[in-house]
Amino acid sequence: MESKVSRRLKQPLAKEVIQHIFLPRLNREFFANYELLNQINLAHLVMLDEQRILDKEASKRLAGALLKMQQDGPNAVELDPAREEAYFNYEAHLMKLVGEDLGGRLHTARSRNDMGATIDRIRARGFVLRIGTALADVADAALSRAGEFADYVMPGYTHMQAAQPITYGYYLSALVDAWSRDIERLLHVLDTADGAPLGACALAGTSFPIDRVSTSQMLGFNYPLANSLDGVASRDFALELSATLSILMITCSRMVQDFYIWSTPEFGYLSFPDSVASTSSIMPQKKNPVVLEFLRGKTGHLIGLTSAAFTTVKSTHFTHSGDSSRESTRTCWESCEEALKALELMKLLVLDVEPNRERMVSRAAEDFSTVTDLADLLVRKANTSFRDAHHIIGAVVRNTLDQGLSATHITSSMINAVASEQLKRAIDLNEDEVLECLDPVRNVAARRSYGGPAPSLVSARLEVQKAKLLKQRQVIAATSKRLRDAENLLKSRVESLVSADEQASV
């Protein structure tokens, strides 16, 4: 008994090879890629007909069979892993409909290599549009909430220690800037994936007079890739997409980590509805942050998938091979699916979390995050260098802590005494000025330097961010329209083929 797909192979596939390689691959790829196979086959057939590589009658019969397969769907195809993989199973069913000779003619001037590369690019493109839209939805939700809470003052942190007051709206706006860069990276993947490999064949093109521009247009690509070897060898668009998703999820995970601790009773800044929590099987008081923990764990999952893809490709030759082209991309598709789920949960968190205004502002007043303004006050009013002012206020903080007091107990006399000792001259700060510096609301409002957290600046920045996000959505919408136009172009050209003289019958 010979191989079911080639007389070059004198033995059938070993059952272990079928079980561990081709059956899992067939189950994984056939249903996911079936409609893409239909589109590629139809575009290739139209081109073969227009270039007179196939005669009109053969083209019409093949078109009718392909349309029937498209209508019947993948479940109509009897799958046999001994045929190795998706395309040979697809082709075998086509041959049942039109005969082996005619069915085999469709594969003129192409290879599974360029077909697989084309499928991967179309698949990546579709995921980018969906993920970009989902991330834009998260960013829009954050912008809406940032507008609500632009004046909700809270401590800002560095090294997980109280640093300077900010607002919750300012925090969300910062996340939107990071997500905006993630969207830009996704849009760059669109550009990277926008060249069509179809027509590259195995790696060296073909001697048939094919029209690669035509097939590119019908499949929604802006141009055919210029080098056939690069067309089948490169999956850098998938690596770029995987890396982008890891970066995106890292930003999300960092927000989640902040929410995780800010929602504890010890902080008490944020609260979540019960609908995004779980409980304990033994401790009746528990309300566990299940969504937050899931997202942190999922970020590690995506980073692992990305690492697996890079590691798989790194030692392959620059041409087509199973590991560089297939094993390297399967992790990308899993990452895409997981990222879409994660972004749904991220949007839910951003919209449902509720900040505790009183708790946040009271902590900002008590935890010494306002005292940088006292150092600045010494620079402005007492003619000190900032380094001297830093030493003076540091000593004041130390003395206050030693007395078991909070920042609200700092007075002008305490600062004047330490400053006079340090500078060897009399210092006389006004009490009202000190109190104004220690007031976290006034403290934040005074920070009007470009990029600062003053509520007026945050509100203005939100409008800029909304405008940028709208432009990014417009790019996604324009790409989606281009793809719909390409689908319509392919459909109309197929219809023209099958109805040229009379309706083909199968």
Secondary structure as the mmCIF struct_conf table of DSSP 4:
data_model
#
loop_
_struct_conf.conf_type_id
_struct_conf.id
_struct_conf.beg_label_comp_id
_struct_conf.beg_label_asym_id
_struct_conf.beg_label_seq_id
_struct_conf.end_label_comp_id
_struct_conf.end_label_asym_id
_struct_conf.end_label_seq_id
BEND BEND1 LYS A 4 VAL A 5
TURN_TY1_P TURN_TY1_P1 ARG A 7 ARG A 8
BEND BEND2 GLN A 11 GLN A 11
HELX_LH_PP_P HELX_LH_PP_P1 PRO A 12 ALA A 14
HELX_RH_AL_P HELX_RH_AL_P1 LYS A 15 VAL A 17
HELX_RH_PI_P HELX_RH_PI_P1 ILE A 18 PHE A 22
HELX_RH_AL_P HELX_RH_AL_P2 LEU A 23 GLU A 50
TURN_TY1_P TURN_TY1_P2 GLN A 51 ARG A 52
BEND BEND3 ILE A 53 LEU A 54
HELX_RH_AL_P HELX_RH_AL_P3 LYS A 56 ASP A 72
HELX_RH_3T_P HELX_RH_3T_P1 PRO A 74 ALA A 76
BEND BEND4 VAL A 77 VAL A 77
HELX_RH_3T_P HELX_RH_3T_P2 PRO A 81 ARG A 83
BEND BEND5 GLU A 85 GLU A 85
HELX_RH_AL_P HELX_RH_AL_P4 ALA A 86 VAL A 98
HELX_RH_AL_P HELX_RH_AL_P5 GLU A 100 ARG A 105
TURN_TY1_P TURN_TY1_P3 LEU A 106 ALA A 109
HELX_RH_AL_P HELX_RH_AL_P6 ARG A 112 GLU A 148
TURN_TY1_P TURN_TY1_P4 PHE A 149 ASP A 151
STRN STRN1 VAL A 153 THR A 158
TURN_TY1_P TURN_TY1_P5 HIS A 159 MET A 160
STRN STRN2 GLN A 161 THR A 167
HELX_RH_AL_P HELX_RH_AL_P7 TYR A 168 THR A 192
TURN_TY1_P TURN_TY1_P6 ALA A 193 ALA A 193
STRN STRN3 GLY A 195 ALA A 196
TURN_TY1_P TURN_TY1_P7 LEU A 198 GLY A 199
TURN_TY1_P TURN_TY1_P8 CYS A 201 ALA A 204
BEND BEND6 SER A 207 PHE A 208
HELX_RH_AL_P HELX_RH_AL_P8 ARG A 212 MET A 218
TURN_TY1_P TURN_TY1_P9 LEU A 219 GLY A 220
BEND BEND7 ASN A 222 ASN A 222
STRN STRN4 TYR A 223 PRO A 224
BEND BEND8 ALA A 226 ALA A 226
HELX_RH_AL_P HELX_RH_AL_P9 SER A 228 ALA A 233
HELX_RH_AL_P HELX_RH_AL_P10 ASP A 236 TRP A 262
TURN_TY1_P TURN_TY1_P10 SER A 263 SER A 263
BEND BEND9 THR A 264 THR A 264
TURN_TY1_P TURN_TY1_P11 PRO A 265 PHE A 267
STRN STRN5 LEU A 270 SER A 271
HELX_RH_3T_P HELX_RH_3T_P3 ASP A 274 VAL A 276
STRN STRN6 SER A 278 SER A 278
BEND BEND10 SER A 281 ILE A 282
TURN_TY1_P TURN_TY1_P12 PRO A 284 GLN A 285
STRN STRN7 ASN A 288 ASN A 288
HELX_RH_AL_P HELX_RH_AL_P11 VAL A 290 VAL A 313
TURN_TY1_P TURN_TY1_P13 LYS A 314 SER A 315
BEND BEND11 THR A 316 THR A 316
BEND BEND12 PHE A 318 THR A 319
HELX_RH_PI_P HELX_RH_PI_P2 GLY A 322 GLU A 327
HELX_RH_AL_P HELX_RH_AL_P12 SER A 328 ASP A 352
STRN STRN8 GLU A 354 PRO A 355
HELX_RH_AL_P HELX_RH_AL_P13 ARG A 357 GLU A 366
BEND BEND13 ASP A 367 PHE A 368
TURN_TY1_P TURN_TY1_P14 SER A 369 VAL A 371
HELX_RH_AL_P HELX_RH_AL_P14 THR A 372 LYS A 381
BEND BEND14 ALA A 382 ALA A 382
HELX_RH_AL_P HELX_RH_AL_P15 PHE A 386 ASP A 402
TURN_TY1_P TURN_TY1_P15 GLN A 403 GLY A 404
HELX_RH_3T_P HELX_RH_3T_P4 ALA A 407 HIS A 409
HELX_RH_AL_P HELX_RH_AL_P16 SER A 412 LEU A 423
TURN_TY1_P TURN_TY1_P16 LYS A 424 LYS A 424
BEND BEND15 ARG A 425 ARG A 425
HELX_RH_AL_P HELX_RH_AL_P17 GLU A 431 LEU A 438
HELX_RH_AL_P HELX_RH_AL_P18 PRO A 440 ALA A 445
TURN_TY1_P TURN_TY1_P17 ALA A 446 ALA A 446
BEND BEND16 SER A 449 SER A 449
TURN_TY1_P TURN_TY1_P18 TYR A 450 GLY A 451
HELX_RH_AL_P HELX_RH_AL_P19 PRO A 455 VAL A 498
TURN_TY1_P TURN_TY1_P19 SER A 499 SER A 499
BEND BEND17 ALA A 500 GLU A 502
#
